Amino acid sequence: MKAIIPVAGVGTRLRPHTFSHPKVLLNVAGKPIIGHIMDKLITAGIDEAIVIVGYLGNMVEEWLLKHYSIKFTFVNQTELLGLAHAIWMCKPYVIESEPLFIILGDTIFDVDLEPVMKSPFSTLGVKEVEDPRRFGVAVTDEGKILKLVEKPDTPISNLAIVGLYFLHHAGPLFASIDHLIENEIRTKGEYQLTDALQFMIEGGETFTTFPVFGWYDCGKPETLLNTNEILLKNNISTKTYPGCIINDPVFIADNAVLENAIIGPYTTIGEKAVITNAIIRNSIIGNNARVGHIMLDHSIVGNNAFVAGSSQEINIGDYSEIRVG
């Protein structure tokens, strides 16, 4: 089965880290965001992925081709005209009579996708939220979707559409997006996937929902760290380091160097990072970063960054250098 994965977003809320890395390649609990997503998809039986890239897309392509052997097609989105438009660009690579799975590439999910992909109907992943005005929402009756609305000003449902879409046949979806584009139907200035799905419902397509209990946002520094904490809960380090104390759960790359340090809990240490005379907890340390003579808490240190000094809370991007006296 094919999956479409849109990853063309710039990730402005995660700057400075996304100045030099696409958001989906940021490390969470030992692997990039897109790696967690790909592992779920492959386990569920996906054997082909159409990846919509944009900003720093060559880095995404290179990483995926290096780490996964399934068939990839990369589609470059030069204009950000909405999610429906992004999906529409994949039409030449999709067989309309076949099922299709769409998953947003910037959020990590904890859900068993195998039964979802065996559904006899098109079905959307949903989760109850406190403020539905930030999301597309589904109005349902006994599990069947009656109506979909994109970011309603007046809440009509607390079931947020969380970015997992199974289409029993791809053809009706692309016909609906054609209708939006041909008739210039936009919501908040963009061609919305929610509007295309609503047009399908109005045309008689049956949609159901499935619950998504684990839905982990990676869009801001604080939520990235929270997701890192959740994913590390059962991660136990088995390696010892000279003069170090490891407070599980943590992820420490095999080739990281640690000396006279206290690491964890809820800390990710990237590839070839060097940590000396430091205390680090609730943090993400990037690949090739060097951290010494400092205590860090709730911090993100980018790849190839250098940090030394005293106790602070920081958020610095790749190739940065900070000395705290």
TORMARVO-726661 format. One record per residue (C-alpha): y negated, z negated, x negated; residue number from 1; chain. Coordinates in pm, whole numbers, plus 50000, padded with zeros to 5 digits. Layout:
% residues N
@Y = Y	Z = Z	X = X	i = NUM	ch = A $
...
***
This chain:
% residues 325
@Y = 50000	Z = 50000	X = 50000	i = 1	ch = A $
@Y = 49644	Z = 50071	X = 49890	i = 2	ch = A $
@Y = 49370	Z = 49813	X = 49859	i = 3	ch = A $
@Y = 48996	Z = 49878	X = 49838	i = 4	ch = A $
@Y = 48806	Z = 49624	X = 49627	i = 5	ch = A $
@Y = 48423	Z = 49646	X = 49627	i = 6	ch = A $
@Y = 48279	Z = 49493	X = 49308	i = 7	ch = A $
@Y = 47949	Z = 49680	X = 49269	i = 8	ch = A $
@Y = 47721	Z = 49380	X = 49329	i = 9	ch = A $
@Y = 47474	Z = 49273	X = 49061	i = 10	ch = A $
@Y = 47527	Z = 48896	X = 49099	i = 11	ch = A $
@Y = 47161	Z = 48795	X = 49073	i = 12	ch = A $
@Y = 47231	Z = 48432	X = 49170	i = 13	ch = A $
@Y = 47450	Z = 48391	X = 48862	i = 14	ch = A $
@Y = 47194	Z = 48501	X = 48607	i = 15	ch = A $
@Y = 47167	Z = 48472	X = 48311	i = 16	ch = A $
@Y = 47547	Z = 48516	X = 48293	i = 17	ch = A $
@Y = 47544	Z = 48843	X = 48488	i = 18	ch = A $
@Y = 47286	Z = 49005	X = 48262	i = 19	ch = A $
@Y = 47569	Z = 49087	X = 48021	i = 20	ch = A $
@Y = 47881	Z = 49053	X = 48239	i = 21	ch = A $
@Y = 47964	Z = 49170	X = 48592	i = 22	ch = A $
@Y = 48017	Z = 48872	X = 48821	i = 23	ch = A $
@Y = 48384	Z = 48951	X = 48880	i = 24	ch = A $
@Y = 48459	Z = 48908	X = 48509	i = 25	ch = A $
@Y = 48322	Z = 48554	X = 48489	i = 26	ch = A $
@Y = 48592	Z = 48308	X = 48387	i = 27	ch = A $
@Y = 48719	Z = 48060	X = 48646	i = 28	ch = A $
@Y = 49016	Z = 47834	X = 48568	i = 29	ch = A $
@Y = 49132	Z = 48051	X = 48282	i = 30	ch = A $
@Y = 49087	Z = 48406	X = 48409	i = 31	ch = A $
@Y = 48815	Z = 48630	X = 48554	i = 32	ch = A $
@Y = 48746	Z = 48616	X = 48928	i = 33	ch = A $
@Y = 48894	Z = 48966	X = 48970	i = 34	ch = A $
@Y = 49211	Z = 48850	X = 48793	i = 35	ch = A $
@Y = 49279	Z = 48584	X = 49057	i = 36	ch = A $
@Y = 49231	Z = 48848	X = 49327	i = 37	ch = A $
@Y = 49454	Z = 49107	X = 49160	i = 38	ch = A $
@Y = 49737	Z = 48857	X = 49113	i = 39	ch = A $
@Y = 49733	Z = 48781	X = 49487	i = 40	ch = A $
@Y = 49731	Z = 49149	X = 49581	i = 41	ch = A $
@Y = 50016	Z = 49247	X = 49353	i = 42	ch = A $
@Y = 50228	Z = 48955	X = 49474	i = 43	ch = A $
@Y = 50171	Z = 49078	X = 49831	i = 44	ch = A $
@Y = 50292	Z = 49429	X = 49746	i = 45	ch = A $
@Y = 49976	Z = 49624	X = 49665	i = 46	ch = A $
@Y = 50066	Z = 49903	X = 49423	i = 47	ch = A $
@Y = 49738	Z = 50098	X = 49420	i = 48	ch = A $
@Y = 49376	Z = 49983	X = 49411	i = 49	ch = A $
@Y = 49053	Z = 50172	X = 49472	i = 50	ch = A $
@Y = 48782	Z = 49973	X = 49296	i = 51	ch = A $
@Y = 48418	Z = 50034	X = 49389	i = 52	ch = A $
@Y = 48211	Z = 49970	X = 49077	i = 53	ch = A $
@Y = 47843	Z = 49981	X = 48997	i = 54	ch = A $
@Y = 47650	Z = 49751	X = 48766	i = 55	ch = A $
@Y = 47840	Z = 49720	X = 48433	i = 56	ch = A $
@Y = 48131	Z = 49893	X = 48604	i = 57	ch = A $
@Y = 48276	Z = 50022	X = 48275	i = 58	ch = A $
@Y = 48356	Z = 49663	X = 48176	i = 59	ch = A $
@Y = 48544	Z = 49608	X = 48503	i = 60	ch = A $
@Y = 48739	Z = 49932	X = 48455	i = 61	ch = A $
@Y = 48831	Z = 49845	X = 48097	i = 62	ch = A $
@Y = 48951	Z = 49493	X = 48187	i = 63	ch = A $
@Y = 49162	Z = 49602	X = 48484	i = 64	ch = A $
@Y = 49329	Z = 49890	X = 48298	i = 65	ch = A $
@Y = 49410	Z = 49658	X = 48009	i = 66	ch = A $
@Y = 49566	Z = 49382	X = 48219	i = 67	ch = A $
@Y = 49738	Z = 49559	X = 48512	i = 68	ch = A $
@Y = 49975	Z = 49854	X = 48533	i = 69	ch = A $
@Y = 49927	Z = 49957	X = 48898	i = 70	ch = A $
@Y = 49743	Z = 50280	X = 48982	i = 71	ch = A $
@Y = 49364	Z = 50244	X = 48984	i = 72	ch = A $
@Y = 49095	Z = 50476	X = 49118	i = 73	ch = A $
@Y = 48736	Z = 50385	X = 49032	i = 74	ch = A $
@Y = 48453	Z = 50492	X = 49262	i = 75	ch = A $
@Y = 48098	Z = 50454	X = 49134	i = 76	ch = A $
@Y = 47848	Z = 50331	X = 49396	i = 77	ch = A $
@Y = 47504	Z = 50443	X = 49279	i = 78	ch = A $
@Y = 47319	Z = 50341	X = 49597	i = 79	ch = A $
@Y = 47370	Z = 49999	X = 49755	i = 80	ch = A $
@Y = 47356	Z = 50105	X = 50120	i = 81	ch = A $
@Y = 47591	Z = 49843	X = 50261	i = 82	ch = A $
@Y = 47958	Z = 49755	X = 50260	i = 83	ch = A $
@Y = 48053	Z = 50023	X = 50514	i = 84	ch = A $
@Y = 47892	Z = 50289	X = 50296	i = 85	ch = A $
@Y = 48080	Z = 50159	X = 49993	i = 86	ch = A $
@Y = 48411	Z = 50182	X = 50180	i = 87	ch = A $
@Y = 48318	Z = 50529	X = 50312	i = 88	ch = A $
@Y = 48290	Z = 50658	X = 49954	i = 89	ch = A $
@Y = 48665	Z = 50592	X = 49915	i = 90	ch = A $
@Y = 48762	Z = 50828	X = 50197	i = 91	ch = A $
@Y = 48886	Z = 51112	X = 49969	i = 92	ch = A $
@Y = 49140	Z = 50876	X = 49812	i = 93	ch = A $
@Y = 49288	Z = 50732	X = 50132	i = 94	ch = A $
@Y = 49559	Z = 50874	X = 50358	i = 95	ch = A $
@Y = 49427	Z = 50816	X = 50709	i = 96	ch = A $
@Y = 49769	Z = 50762	X = 50868	i = 97	ch = A $
@Y = 49858	Z = 50482	X = 50628	i = 98	ch = A $
@Y = 49764	Z = 50112	X = 50638	i = 99	ch = A $
@Y = 49479	Z = 49988	X = 50423	i = 100	ch = A $
@Y = 49376	Z = 49648	X = 50290	i = 101	ch = A $
@Y = 49016	Z = 49567	X = 50197	i = 102	ch = A $
@Y = 48927	Z = 49257	X = 49998	i = 103	ch = A $
@Y = 48582	Z = 49164	X = 49869	i = 104	ch = A $
@Y = 48588	Z = 49127	X = 49494	i = 105	ch = A $
@Y = 48358	Z = 48827	X = 49443	i = 106	ch = A $
@Y = 48539	Z = 48549	X = 49628	i = 107	ch = A $
@Y = 48875	Z = 48387	X = 49554	i = 108	ch = A $
@Y = 49113	Z = 48323	X = 49843	i = 109	ch = A $
@Y = 49417	Z = 48102	X = 49880	i = 110	ch = A $
@Y = 49625	Z = 48267	X = 50153	i = 111	ch = A $
@Y = 49970	Z = 48424	X = 50179	i = 112	ch = A $
@Y = 49897	Z = 48794	X = 50227	i = 113	ch = A $
@Y = 50255	Z = 48918	X = 50271	i = 114	ch = A $
@Y = 50279	Z = 48838	X = 50646	i = 115	ch = A $
@Y = 49926	Z = 48973	X = 50696	i = 116	ch = A $
@Y = 50027	Z = 49312	X = 50563	i = 117	ch = A $
@Y = 50324	Z = 49321	X = 50804	i = 118	ch = A $
@Y = 50103	Z = 49265	X = 51109	i = 119	ch = A $
@Y = 50158	Z = 49515	X = 51394	i = 120	ch = A $
@Y = 49781	Z = 49513	X = 51455	i = 121	ch = A $
@Y = 49468	Z = 49540	X = 51246	i = 122	ch = A $
@Y = 49370	Z = 49184	X = 51153	i = 123	ch = A $
@Y = 49080	Z = 49003	X = 50984	i = 124	ch = A $
@Y = 49073	Z = 48682	X = 50783	i = 125	ch = A $
@Y = 48849	Z = 48415	X = 50938	i = 126	ch = A $
@Y = 48741	Z = 48060	X = 50865	i = 127	ch = A $
@Y = 48544	Z = 47807	X = 51069	i = 128	ch = A $
@Y = 48200	Z = 47743	X = 50918	i = 129	ch = A $
@Y = 47910	Z = 47513	X = 51002	i = 130	ch = A $
@Y = 47637	Z = 47778	X = 50981	i = 131	ch = A $
@Y = 47766	Z = 48116	X = 51103	i = 132	ch = A $
@Y = 47423	Z = 48282	X = 51069	i = 133	ch = A $
@Y = 47506	Z = 48368	X = 50707	i = 134	ch = A $
@Y = 47818	Z = 48567	X = 50795	i = 135	ch = A $
@Y = 47969	Z = 48831	X = 51012	i = 136	ch = A $
@Y = 48145	Z = 48641	X = 51291	i = 137	ch = A $
@Y = 48430	Z = 48705	X = 51534	i = 138	ch = A $
@Y = 48438	Z = 48612	X = 51901	i = 139	ch = A $
@Y = 48803	Z = 48568	X = 52001	i = 140	ch = A $
@Y = 49028	Z = 48492	X = 52293	i = 141	ch = A $
@Y = 49376	Z = 48362	X = 52209	i = 142	ch = A $
@Y = 49363	Z = 48521	X = 51865	i = 143	ch = A $
@Y = 49245	Z = 48863	X = 51984	i = 144	ch = A $
@Y = 48900	Z = 48970	X = 51871	i = 145	ch = A $
@Y = 48665	Z = 49053	X = 52157	i = 146	ch = A $
@Y = 48348	Z = 49112	X = 51955	i = 147	ch = A $
@Y = 48216	Z = 49119	X = 51599	i = 148	ch = A $
@Y = 47853	Z = 49049	X = 51508	i = 149	ch = A $
@Y = 47693	Z = 49069	X = 51163	i = 150	ch = A $
@Y = 47487	Z = 48757	X = 51073	i = 151	ch = A $
@Y = 47380	Z = 48666	X = 51428	i = 152	ch = A $
@Y = 47040	Z = 48498	X = 51461	i = 153	ch = A $
@Y = 47180	Z = 48298	X = 51752	i = 154	ch = A $
@Y = 47527	Z = 48163	X = 51672	i = 155	ch = A $
@Y = 47789	Z = 48296	X = 51914	i = 156	ch = A $
@Y = 48096	Z = 48189	X = 51716	i = 157	ch = A $
@Y = 48175	Z = 47970	X = 51418	i = 158	ch = A $
@Y = 48457	Z = 48198	X = 51297	i = 159	ch = A $
@Y = 48322	Z = 48367	X = 50984	i = 160	ch = A $
@Y = 48476	Z = 48692	X = 50861	i = 161	ch = A $
@Y = 48560	Z = 48599	X = 50504	i = 162	ch = A $
@Y = 48623	Z = 48935	X = 50338	i = 163	ch = A $
@Y = 48992	Z = 49010	X = 50404	i = 164	ch = A $
@Y = 49055	Z = 49313	X = 50625	i = 165	ch = A $
@Y = 49392	Z = 49469	X = 50712	i = 166	ch = A $
@Y = 49368	Z = 49805	X = 50890	i = 167	ch = A $
@Y = 49691	Z = 49920	X = 51051	i = 168	ch = A $
@Y = 49574	Z = 50279	X = 51006	i = 169	ch = A $
@Y = 49283	Z = 50381	X = 50784	i = 170	ch = A $
@Y = 49176	Z = 50684	X = 50990	i = 171	ch = A $
@Y = 48995	Z = 50505	X = 51276	i = 172	ch = A $
@Y = 48794	Z = 50299	X = 51026	i = 173	ch = A $
@Y = 48659	Z = 50606	X = 50847	i = 174	ch = A $
@Y = 48585	Z = 50776	X = 51179	i = 175	ch = A $
@Y = 48379	Z = 50471	X = 51278	i = 176	ch = A $
@Y = 48188	Z = 50472	X = 50951	i = 177	ch = A $
@Y = 48122	Z = 50845	X = 50997	i = 178	ch = A $
@Y = 47972	Z = 50755	X = 51334	i = 179	ch = A $
@Y = 47741	Z = 50494	X = 51177	i = 180	ch = A $
@Y = 47618	Z = 50727	X = 50905	i = 181	ch = A $
@Y = 47577	Z = 51035	X = 51127	i = 182	ch = A $
@Y = 47373	Z = 50833	X = 51377	i = 183	ch = A $
@Y = 47182	Z = 50622	X = 51122	i = 184	ch = A $
@Y = 47315	Z = 50298	X = 51272	i = 185	ch = A $
@Y = 47216	Z = 50017	X = 51035	i = 186	ch = A $
@Y = 47191	Z = 49641	X = 51061	i = 187	ch = A $
@Y = 46938	Z = 49466	X = 50840	i = 188	ch = A $
@Y = 46881	Z = 49802	X = 50667	i = 189	ch = A $
@Y = 47243	Z = 49866	X = 50570	i = 190	ch = A $
@Y = 47559	Z = 50029	X = 50701	i = 191	ch = A $
@Y = 47766	Z = 49725	X = 50790	i = 192	ch = A $
@Y = 48144	Z = 49714	X = 50790	i = 193	ch = A $
@Y = 48124	Z = 49467	X = 51079	i = 194	ch = A $
@Y = 47947	Z = 49733	X = 51289	i = 195	ch = A $
@Y = 48216	Z = 49990	X = 51207	i = 196	ch = A $
@Y = 48491	Z = 49749	X = 51309	i = 197	ch = A $
@Y = 48305	Z = 49665	X = 51632	i = 198	ch = A $
@Y = 48288	Z = 50037	X = 51712	i = 199	ch = A $
@Y = 48666	Z = 50051	X = 51667	i = 200	ch = A $
@Y = 48711	Z = 49760	X = 51908	i = 201	ch = A $
@Y = 48491	Z = 49932	X = 52164	i = 202	ch = A $
@Y = 48712	Z = 50239	X = 52124	i = 203	ch = A $
@Y = 49023	Z = 50041	X = 52212	i = 204	ch = A $
@Y = 49155	Z = 49928	X = 51872	i = 205	ch = A $
@Y = 49329	Z = 49589	X = 51887	i = 206	ch = A $
@Y = 49220	Z = 49337	X = 51624	i = 207	ch = A $
@Y = 49363	Z = 48993	X = 51566	i = 208	ch = A $
@Y = 49267	Z = 48717	X = 51322	i = 209	ch = A $
@Y = 49450	Z = 48511	X = 51064	i = 210	ch = A $
@Y = 49324	Z = 48179	X = 50925	i = 211	ch = A $
@Y = 49199	Z = 48149	X = 50567	i = 212	ch = A $
@Y = 49184	Z = 47783	X = 50469	i = 213	ch = A $
@Y = 49122	Z = 47832	X = 50099	i = 214	ch = A $
@Y = 48803	Z = 48037	X = 50058	i = 215	ch = A $
@Y = 48628	Z = 47976	X = 49728	i = 216	ch = A $
@Y = 48277	Z = 48103	X = 49670	i = 217	ch = A $
@Y = 48181	Z = 48215	X = 49319	i = 218	ch = A $
@Y = 47830	Z = 48333	X = 49397	i = 219	ch = A $
@Y = 47618	Z = 48055	X = 49240	i = 220	ch = A $
@Y = 47658	Z = 47826	X = 48936	i = 221	ch = A $
@Y = 47734	Z = 47520	X = 49149	i = 222	ch = A $
@Y = 47991	Z = 47699	X = 49365	i = 223	ch = A $
@Y = 48146	Z = 47865	X = 49059	i = 224	ch = A $
@Y = 48199	Z = 47520	X = 48907	i = 225	ch = A $
@Y = 48334	Z = 47386	X = 49236	i = 226	ch = A $
@Y = 48584	Z = 47673	X = 49254	i = 227	ch = A $
@Y = 48683	Z = 47606	X = 48893	i = 228	ch = A $
@Y = 48754	Z = 47244	X = 48990	i = 229	ch = A $
@Y = 48964	Z = 47339	X = 49292	i = 230	ch = A $
@Y = 49174	Z = 47595	X = 49105	i = 231	ch = A $
@Y = 49239	Z = 47358	X = 48814	i = 232	ch = A $
@Y = 49373	Z = 47074	X = 49031	i = 233	ch = A $
@Y = 49736	Z = 47129	X = 48927	i = 234	ch = A $
@Y = 49672	Z = 47265	X = 48578	i = 235	ch = A $
@Y = 49816	Z = 47035	X = 48311	i = 236	ch = A $
@Y = 49758	Z = 47094	X = 47940	i = 237	ch = A $
@Y = 50067	Z = 47052	X = 47720	i = 238	ch = A $
@Y = 49909	Z = 47117	X = 47381	i = 239	ch = A $
@Y = 49764	Z = 46844	X = 47158	i = 240	ch = A $
@Y = 49458	Z = 46871	X = 46934	i = 241	ch = A $
@Y = 49357	Z = 46661	X = 46632	i = 242	ch = A $
@Y = 49136	Z = 46368	X = 46725	i = 243	ch = A $
@Y = 49101	Z = 46490	X = 47083	i = 244	ch = A $
@Y = 49154	Z = 46339	X = 47426	i = 245	ch = A $
@Y = 49245	Z = 46578	X = 47707	i = 246	ch = A $
@Y = 49175	Z = 46453	X = 48058	i = 247	ch = A $
@Y = 49369	Z = 46681	X = 48291	i = 248	ch = A $
@Y = 49331	Z = 46899	X = 48483	i = 249	ch = A $
@Y = 49194	Z = 47152	X = 48236	i = 250	ch = A $
@Y = 49250	Z = 47504	X = 48113	i = 251	ch = A $
@Y = 49230	Z = 47554	X = 47737	i = 252	ch = A $
@Y = 49295	Z = 47899	X = 47591	i = 253	ch = A $
@Y = 49577	Z = 47902	X = 47337	i = 254	ch = A $
@Y = 49351	Z = 48026	X = 47059	i = 255	ch = A $
@Y = 49064	Z = 47783	X = 47126	i = 256	ch = A $
@Y = 48983	Z = 47536	X = 46847	i = 257	ch = A $
@Y = 48917	Z = 47171	X = 46937	i = 258	ch = A $
@Y = 48835	Z = 46890	X = 46694	i = 259	ch = A $
@Y = 48721	Z = 46536	X = 46772	i = 260	ch = A $
@Y = 48649	Z = 46616	X = 47134	i = 261	ch = A $
@Y = 48704	Z = 46475	X = 47480	i = 262	ch = A $
@Y = 48778	Z = 46755	X = 47725	i = 263	ch = A $
@Y = 48802	Z = 46727	X = 48102	i = 264	ch = A $
@Y = 48861	Z = 46673	X = 48372	i = 265	ch = A $
@Y = 48800	Z = 47006	X = 48551	i = 266	ch = A $
@Y = 48705	Z = 47202	X = 48242	i = 267	ch = A $
@Y = 48784	Z = 47558	X = 48132	i = 268	ch = A $
@Y = 48771	Z = 47644	X = 47761	i = 269	ch = A $
@Y = 48772	Z = 48019	X = 47692	i = 270	ch = A $
@Y = 48937	Z = 48239	X = 47430	i = 271	ch = A $
@Y = 48850	Z = 48156	X = 47067	i = 272	ch = A $
@Y = 48597	Z = 47893	X = 47172	i = 273	ch = A $
@Y = 48528	Z = 47626	X = 46908	i = 274	ch = A $
@Y = 48457	Z = 47272	X = 47029	i = 275	ch = A $
@Y = 48376	Z = 46999	X = 46776	i = 276	ch = A $
@Y = 48249	Z = 46642	X = 46817	i = 277	ch = A $
@Y = 48177	Z = 46697	X = 47185	i = 278	ch = A $
@Y = 48247	Z = 46556	X = 47530	i = 279	ch = A $
@Y = 48282	Z = 46822	X = 47799	i = 280	ch = A $
@Y = 48373	Z = 46770	X = 48163	i = 281	ch = A $
@Y = 48338	Z = 46965	X = 48488	i = 282	ch = A $
@Y = 48232	Z = 47272	X = 48292	i = 283	ch = A $
@Y = 48318	Z = 47629	X = 48195	i = 284	ch = A $
@Y = 48293	Z = 47728	X = 47829	i = 285	ch = A $
@Y = 48305	Z = 48103	X = 47762	i = 286	ch = A $
@Y = 48499	Z = 48310	X = 47512	i = 287	ch = A $
@Y = 48392	Z = 48276	X = 47146	i = 288	ch = A $
@Y = 48142	Z = 48005	X = 47239	i = 289	ch = A $
@Y = 48068	Z = 47725	X = 46991	i = 290	ch = A $
@Y = 47983	Z = 47378	X = 47117	i = 291	ch = A $
@Y = 47926	Z = 47075	X = 46897	i = 292	ch = A $
@Y = 47767	Z = 46730	X = 46881	i = 293	ch = A $
@Y = 47685	Z = 46722	X = 47250	i = 294	ch = A $
@Y = 47800	Z = 46589	X = 47586	i = 295	ch = A $
@Y = 47810	Z = 46844	X = 47868	i = 296	ch = A $
@Y = 47871	Z = 46785	X = 48238	i = 297	ch = A $
@Y = 47855	Z = 47043	X = 48522	i = 298	ch = A $
@Y = 47759	Z = 47310	X = 48273	i = 299	ch = A $
@Y = 47834	Z = 47678	X = 48214	i = 300	ch = A $
@Y = 47820	Z = 47817	X = 47861	i = 301	ch = A $
@Y = 47844	Z = 48193	X = 47832	i = 302	ch = A $
@Y = 48050	Z = 48404	X = 47592	i = 303	ch = A $
@Y = 47942	Z = 48395	X = 47225	i = 304	ch = A $
@Y = 47685	Z = 48122	X = 47298	i = 305	ch = A $
@Y = 47609	Z = 47835	X = 47059	i = 306	ch = A $
@Y = 47516	Z = 47487	X = 47181	i = 307	ch = A $
@Y = 47452	Z = 47177	X = 46972	i = 308	ch = A $
@Y = 47254	Z = 46859	X = 47035	i = 309	ch = A $
@Y = 47278	Z = 46560	X = 47270	i = 310	ch = A $
@Y = 47371	Z = 46488	X = 47633	i = 311	ch = A $
@Y = 47233	Z = 46754	X = 47868	i = 312	ch = A $
@Y = 47310	Z = 46962	X = 48175	i = 313	ch = A $
@Y = 47269	Z = 47331	X = 48098	i = 314	ch = A $
@Y = 47332	Z = 47680	X = 48235	i = 315	ch = A $
@Y = 47294	Z = 47946	X = 47966	i = 316	ch = A $
@Y = 47408	Z = 48306	X = 47946	i = 317	ch = A $
@Y = 47602	Z = 48511	X = 47694	i = 318	ch = A $
@Y = 47480	Z = 48530	X = 47333	i = 319	ch = A $
@Y = 47234	Z = 48244	X = 47389	i = 320	ch = A $
@Y = 47163	Z = 47980	X = 47125	i = 321	ch = A $
@Y = 47029	Z = 47634	X = 47208	i = 322	ch = A $
@Y = 46970	Z = 47339	X = 46977	i = 323	ch = A $
@Y = 46887	Z = 47009	X = 47146	i = 324	ch = A $
@Y = 46735	Z = 46747	X = 46919	i = 325	ch = A $
***
